[in-house]
């Protein structure tokens, strides 16, 4: 067996020659050729190219700090997001809290540590998940949001049934809440915003952002919504007149969610954990379905991106699942009695 360059070239059993050369650490070339001369030329070419061209030479280690990657992300992608400024502020705070480590070394070290926690080698996904930030205020906020949206997305799961029922205000509770808000004379806006939410199923932020130019006849137009869609919801002429009169007396809506939460705590209503204003949206959806409204129409009113989100309310319909009888294949077919 021939050899050259510290075993860089070896002859195989079939007579061919295999090149296995690593001119510089981290850059390795392998190729099988017919003759030793070709193999030697290939080895020489690899060594020469690595010395002459940066394209062949291995790249230096990435020693950029985490803060640099955050800024790069914002310049290339975050700046195009509607909440990009908020996101980059959170990422900057995270990088600062972590001591602005070298990004590449930090994640690799954490992944190696994660793989040895239980004495077994975890897959790449588990390693990446374990390399995330430890328990923090950001994670607690995310958990609170998951609790607030605890209604299962699966339309037939038990969680959706219990969740939608728990997020429903009865007619007496609605009256109690509106009366309590109306009695709060120091802050007049929460009562009107709550009425808009109950009448349209809008999120609190969407109703609070309503402006005169977004009233089109007897309909309210909600823009800059969570699903990035503009939607129009019809309302009664009386509500439109009440909104316009409210603006003439008290001016445009201001941020009043804090007052709403305080008033809600003062009532006998006990909303699910993590829910406050969102209970108004659930109440509209539940009463709409229980009153005979169509599930697809509700999807458009609420502005859901997927029908799966809306199907959590399907069980509240008066004829829920009765279509299995009305539309089944045995309709109209006379069947023999059991004792015949």
Secondary structure, DSSP 8 states (H G I E B T S, - for coil): --EETTTTEEE-TTS-EEEEEEEETTEEEEEEESSHHHHHHHHHHHHHHHHH-TTTS-------BHHHHHHHHHHHTGGGSTTHHHHHHHHHHHHHHTT--BHHHHHHHHHHHHHTTTSS---HHHHHHHTS--S-HHHHHHHHHHHHT-S-SSTTSHHHHHHHHHT---HHHHHHHHHHHHT-TT--HHHHHHHHHHHH---HHHHHT--GGGB-SSEEEE-S-TTS--EEEE--HHHHHHHHHHHHHH-S----HHHHHHHHHHSS----TT-STHHHHHHHHHHHHHTT--HHHHHHHHT-SSHHHHGGGGGGSTTTTTHHHHSSTTTT-----TT-
